[in-house]
Amino acid sequence: MVLAKCLRDIPDAEHAFATYEQLRRTRTVKMYDAGRRGDSGKHVTGSLQQWFRDLTTPLFLKLFANPKASDWMYSYRVEWEKNVSASR
C-alpha cells in the first residue's frame, strides 16, 4: 500500500521508490530484528529437546505473552487518503 501511494502521488518513479524506501526502512528493520529475536532459541538438535520445547512453548506463551508488546506490529494501518510527498 505504501508503494502504491508513493507511485500514485509522486510522478517521478525514481523519487517515488526513494520515498518508499525512506518511509519503510525503520519499520522494516524493526520487523526484521523482532523476527530474528523471536527465532533465537527455537532451533534444537535432539528429539528430546524438540519434545520439551514443543511441550513447554504453549505454557510459556500463556504465562508470558503480552499482546501489547506486539501491538505495533499488528495494528499498523496505511492511511490511503493521506498524500505522500517526495523525499529529497
Secondary structure, DSSP 8 states (H G I E B T S, - for coil): -HHHHHHHH-SSHHHHHHHHHHHHHHHHHHHHHHHHHHHTT----SHHHHHHHHHHHHHHHHHH--GGGGHHHHS----TTS------
